[in-house]
Amino acid sequence: MKTRTRLAQQGRKPKSQPGTINLPVARASTVTFGSLAEMEAVQKRFDADEPMPTYGIVNMPLRVAFEELVADIEGGHRAVTLSSGLAAVAVAIAACVKAGDHVLVTDSVYGPTRRFCNRTLARFGVETTYYDPLVGAGIAGLMKPNTRVVYLESPGSLTFEVQDFPAIARVAHERGAAVIHDNTWATGIFFPSFEHGADLVVQAATKYPGGHSDVLIGAVVANEAWWPRLRDTSRDLGQTASPDDVFLALRGIRTLDVRLRQHEKSALEVARWLYSRPEVKRVLHPALADDPGHALWKRDFLGSSGLFGVELEPCSHAQVAALIDRLECFALGYSWGGYESLIVPANLRGARSAKPWSGGPLIRLHIGLEDPSDLIADLERGFERMKSA
Ligand SMILES: Cc1ncc(COP(=O)(O)O)c(C=O)c1O
């Protein structure tokens, strides 16, 4: 079945829920059994890694349905659900390392992932080196005998560099390191990470799978080899997600494909318009033909999403405020991937260590599902305000 069909049909278990399309929300701390024999039979299947519910924290049917669908869309073996995208990042990395190990993380990584590495991972005796996202096969020069993880995020947070994923993954695997990818920007629909060499894929389902800015949830998908470590780490850390949030995420993901394609179309329209503006120095969007990452994006990606960066011509802080403060269609805020448009200034101070940002003022836009002509008119009025600020 094609992706759009699977998004609509899978994760429903219709036979066990006659009469409803969607699985009900079961709020449960515990699972009860009719007899000791039944309890032991379920436990036996649980021990054999069947997704059997034995306790509220694991394998509740709604969560299993979500995990099966996310694993399917990302193209991996199985998935775990976590309480946020950041929890997914932390669990994915923790699943692959032990004290004394070294991890290589792209310099363009989501800021809180960097904080997790620098603070918590370091405290547990794991060293992190940040690498230039454009390093490609040159990653070989940074690998140490104890490098256990090469972490990618492509395109990168805020600066949207596209990484040479297969080249990096090849080197990582030759040296025995796991490849983790934060695939939140593209999702499995636009970037099949496992086909390009990922072992574990992080999805901040808060963003596009949820799609409505009303849920915090994360998922990690593993290939078969890494699944036992991912499963056990997630359980050992007591990770779970609220059934209400899983329900919303499962509802949101049904329309992921159609929403993403609209985000893509509208974002490209706004990005191309921005490109023509005198206030704009550069649009950081890999689907634009002269973006430095365009060739790699075209080779590896199947589409682009609604999030991109805009480097402004040199201007004052007051001018940036004049642009942002009275926008009508763009809310000012960080999380993205919902149906609505957002704008946020990108502060790169302290956010890069391998390759400091040398450009001008940077903003990040998320293009929602509004009519792009309204978004363009809104931004145009913002640029007018900048002139008189
Ligand atoms: C690329 C990326 N990964 C992970 C996350 C974390 O997701 P959450 O907000 O659900 O913790 C974000 C959030 O902005 C993100 O942009």
The ligand as an SDF file (V2000), in Angstrom:
LIG
                    3D

 16 16  0  0  0  0  0  0  0  0999 V2000
   14.6910   19.2320   15.1540 C   0  0  0  0  0  0  0  0  0  0  0  0
   14.0220   19.0830   16.4760 C   0  0  0  0  0  0  0  0  0  0  0  0
   14.2110   17.9670   17.1770 N   0  0  0  0  0  0  0  0  0  0  0  0
   13.6280   17.7820   18.3770 C   0  0  0  0  0  0  0  0  0  0  0  0
   12.8230   18.7550   18.9280 C   0  0  0  0  0  0  0  0  0  0  0  0
   12.2310   18.5300   20.2890 C   0  0  0  0  0  0  0  0  0  0  0  0
   10.8520   18.3130   20.2440 O   0  0  0  0  0  0  0  0  0  0  0  0
    9.9320   18.6280   21.5080 P   0  0  0  0  0  0  0  0  0  0  0  0
    9.5580   20.0630   21.4250 O   0  0  0  0  0  0  0  0  0  0  0  0
    8.7680   17.7130   21.3360 O   0  0  0  0  0  0  0  0  0  0  0  0
   10.7220   18.2930   22.7350 O   0  0  0  0  0  0  0  0  0  0  0  0
   12.6080   19.9320   18.2260 C   0  0  0  0  0  0  0  0  0  0  0  0
   11.7520   21.0020   18.8080 C   0  0  0  0  0  0  0  0  0  0  0  0
   11.7370   22.1260   18.3500 O   0  0  0  0  0  0  0  0  0  0  0  0
   13.2200   20.1080   16.9710 C   0  0  0  0  0  0  0  0  0  0  0  0
   13.0650   21.2350   16.2560 O   0  0  0  0  0  0  0  0  0  0  0  0
  1  2  1  0
  2  3  1  0
  2 15  2  0
  3  4  2  0
  4  5  1  0
  5  6  1  0
  5 12  2  0
  6  7  1  0
  7  8  1  0
  8  9  2  0
  8 10  1  0
  8 11  1  0
 12 13  1  0
 12 15  1  0
 13 14  2  0
 15 16  1  0
M  END
$$$$
